[in-house]
Amino acid sequence: MNVKSRTNPPLRVAIVGGGPAGTACALRLQLLSTQLDRAVHVTIIEGKEFHQEQHYNQCVGVLSPPLPELLTRDLNVDFPSFLVRSPITGYYLHTPGAEIALLDEQPSMALRRVQFDAYMLDMCRERHIDIVNARAVDLEFHDQGVLIYTENAPVPADVVVGAFGMDDGGASLFSRLTDYTPPDALSSVVTKYHPDQTTMKAFGSQIHAFLPPDPRIEFAGITPKGNHLTINIAGQDVASPLMNEFLAQPWVAKHLPNLGDAGRLNPGDLRFFKGRFPHASAHHYYADRFVMVGDASGLVRSFKGKGVTTAVQTGIRAADTILTQGITARAFHAHFRKANDDLIQDLPYGQLMRRITIWLSRTGLLSGIIRGAQTEPALHTALFGAVAGVTPYREILKDALKPRNLVAILRSMRRG
Ligand SMILES: Cc1cc2nc3c(=O)[nH]c(=O)nc-3n(C[C@H](O)[C@H](O)[C@H](O)COP(=O)(O)OP(=O)(O)OC[C@H]3O[C@@H](n4cnc5c(N)ncnc54)[C@H](O)[C@@H]3O)c2cc1C
């Protein structure tokens, strides 16, 4: 029960999806309801069970600033530092012909995403938010409310928040009844490798990011996670044979010693998992009585993820709109959309950056730029900004296009 004793009936909010966006939205609603003295009843409908790692949400598990600050300041929840397996202190950016170290002054944290999701749902339970452990399977919009059918009991609500990530079933609930269209996405394959401790130590605490000339792979990464490395590739339509090809390339394999030695593999090694990243905004992601948050909204950084951080951000912003402005299309347009201007306005620049990077990788010109960045601070800063995702892409591009930097880029491309 999370109804507070007020004379007015509580506002009923149903949230489809208990990942970072859904749980952040629920926790924020609960916190604001106390601060604003408004009665709210929040129900999260989540189909997976994260305890005992029965199910998981696909993710490498690198959580970036300002996530800890968002949790403590806006949700009154401690960042679960006890779950951190490795601090991430920067990046190595690789092409087949060059590599560069890009150190980060604001480290990210690598953890097991399933444990983070379990923690956030536990925080919701602690705050007496109702959790229905079942999938939402249908919806009805009525003048007076919304009815969400689940594999368990139906959930009546005044407003529904779509926090179902890239789940096709979740998206189709809304696209059948509304103009909602889910965001365009890249596909990814993820796997794990447990090398020995000496190799893990030598690998260090940086993510190795790969930009291959192969047009089928847009980017790839190897991330240290305490006792193992997580390897991921992403592109329009990647699949397991492409991951095998990627792992066999000498400029990649040299960072994965003994991977080819089956006798040394852990039983969980080299099992492949598939996932999807949105890289554009969804269409019609709000209307009367519904709003999408997290991946379902496509309100993300379209080039370098930080997906969990932006999911939490959009979940918080939706909760703020619902409790302070209302649950109409007009309220979401005037407040929720505006609150996400930082993400929305940067999306076209992120797309442009993505296209430029793909073109540079495929033509081989990126290797020249990486070599140039070893001596040219402006190039180094631009590369770091692009890979770490800390600066808006508009600023990175504006900076890169300054005459002095353009000359440096062209010079390094010519030297190739
Ligand atoms: C391979 C890969 C690696 C990534 N690595 C990182 C990373 O290192 N760092 C980072 O910040 N981001 C990363 N991301 C992105 C990140 O995972 C997402 O941006 C983030 O999970 C979005 O959160 P969300 O709450 O919107 O959606 P999700 O985390 O997908 O949560 C959606 C939830 O909704 C539930 N659900 C869906 N449909 C229904 C339904 N019908 N009924 C009930 N429940 C439903 C699902 O079970 C799920 O729990 C990665 C993504 C991929 C694919």
The ligand as a Gaussian input file, in Angstrom:
#p B3LYP/6-31G(d) Opt

LIG

0 1
 C       24.439000      -4.542000     -25.127000
 C       24.062000      -3.336000     -24.350000
 C       24.981000      -2.790000     -23.480000
 C       24.650000      -1.641000     -22.759000
 N       25.565000      -1.144000     -21.880000
 C       25.271000      -0.040000     -21.163000
 C       26.183000       0.458000     -20.203000
 O       27.260000      -0.092000     -19.985000
 N       25.848000       1.565000     -19.510000
 C       24.635000       2.200000     -19.694000
 O       24.388000       3.218000     -19.037000
 N       23.734000       1.737000     -20.580000
 C       24.025000       0.628000     -21.315000
 N       23.103000       0.121000     -22.198000
 C       21.821000       0.813000     -22.338000
 C       20.926000       0.514000     -21.135000
 O       20.859000      -0.874000     -20.928000
 C       19.525000       1.071000     -21.388000
 O       19.617000       2.397000     -21.878000
 C       18.710000       1.083000     -20.095000
 O       18.552000      -0.212000     -19.610000
 C       17.333000       1.693000     -20.342000
 O       16.565000       1.558000     -19.185000
 P       14.978000       1.408000     -19.292000
 O       14.484000       1.370000     -17.895000
 O       14.446000       2.409000     -20.232000
 O       14.740000       0.003000     -20.008000
 P       15.160000      -1.468000     -19.552000
 O       16.356000      -1.449000     -18.709000
 O       15.169000      -2.269000     -20.786000
 O       13.962000      -1.924000     -18.621000
 C       12.705000      -2.205000     -19.164000
 C       11.982000      -3.140000     -18.226000
 O       10.646000      -3.289000     -18.672000
 C       10.252000      -4.625000     -18.514000
 N        9.165000      -4.869000     -19.473000
 C        9.202000      -4.745000     -20.809000
 N        7.993000      -4.999000     -21.347000
 C        7.189000      -5.302000     -20.304000
 C        5.831000      -5.672000     -20.218000
 N        5.025000      -5.765000     -21.280000
 N        5.317000      -5.924000     -18.995000
 C        6.100000      -5.814000     -17.873000
 N        7.409000      -5.485000     -17.912000
 C        7.925000      -5.222000     -19.117000
 C       11.494000      -5.438000     -18.813000
 O       11.424000      -6.705000     -18.210000
 C       12.581000      -4.535000     -18.214000
 O       12.898000      -4.888000     -16.903000
 C       23.389000      -1.022000     -22.923000
 C       22.459000      -1.590000     -23.794000
 C       22.769000      -2.739000     -24.502000
 C       21.764000      -3.334000     -25.433000

